[in-house]
């Protein structure tokens, strides 16, 4: 790469020949205002080194907002619709309105830090988890801009975003579970509540469960799809991660209930005749169509109140399942696999604080092994035989 310095009036300047663009035209970079020739030569050397290391970015006037809009369009084809909806909501409602007017190349860590503080303190503040998601979106978008030579560095990596607060949840004990199931046993959506409690499946996984994914002979449920809300209605999608695709063993009592439930569904299909839309769903309306999360929630709230049990969320049935299994001494690795967690650490971190009894029990058991009274084996005196 060639460059030279020259005097311009009372100051010095440099000029550098840059690589030709896609149109083949010659491009140059000029910069002046240096007091001495030596200063201009030093600046020239630094500029050439930056170009050769890929640190130079042409002064494009694209704003962060314009860039994120283009990034979103490209991202749409590569993520689930529900995920894209979340991306678009954060970008269009919480990032662009605040810092979208800043030129992409002039974005600094200070801009991002002020954004996160503003999102925390506004009239309707965002949760730390949502702000973290916004940060990750900006970081990913800037990573691509860096690879494409649009920015010199990813300024998002210089920021520590707010840490999400650990979500507190409440679980039912065995007695409360039994009381609820007794009250709910005649409800149309009893099967959904039963599966949530006995498998730890998520609401969308239960509403998307098909009979083809239920092996009643082996007592195994395979999670292969979920019913998700996309903003334009509900649709079936594959689980977000490979860990989400999993096999869950179910108790014999649940197998027996599912057999009866399947027979009842077959009777409804005959009654509905041509109106029946067979989606092969375990949880379905009387005409076979998917049950919306909203309709399931209506039954959930009503039955929960009738059972006079603590007012937990439907998702807390998943936590209840995990907690009860751990209390029964089931290995955390097994619980982790049933829940579809990426690793056992997530399971332990999520449930350790709601199961203090496990720590005490483990300490007591360890103490008995190490310091407890040893059993003395009785020996037989052969001489007396």
Beta strands, then each sheet from edge to edge (+ up, - down):
strand 1: 3-8
strand 2: 11-18
strand 3: 27-34
strand 4: 214-215
strand 5: 220-223
strand 6: 226-229
strand 7: 234-237
strand 8: 246-249
sheet 1: 1+ 2- 3+
sheet 2: 4+ 5- 8+
sheet 3: 6+ 7-
end
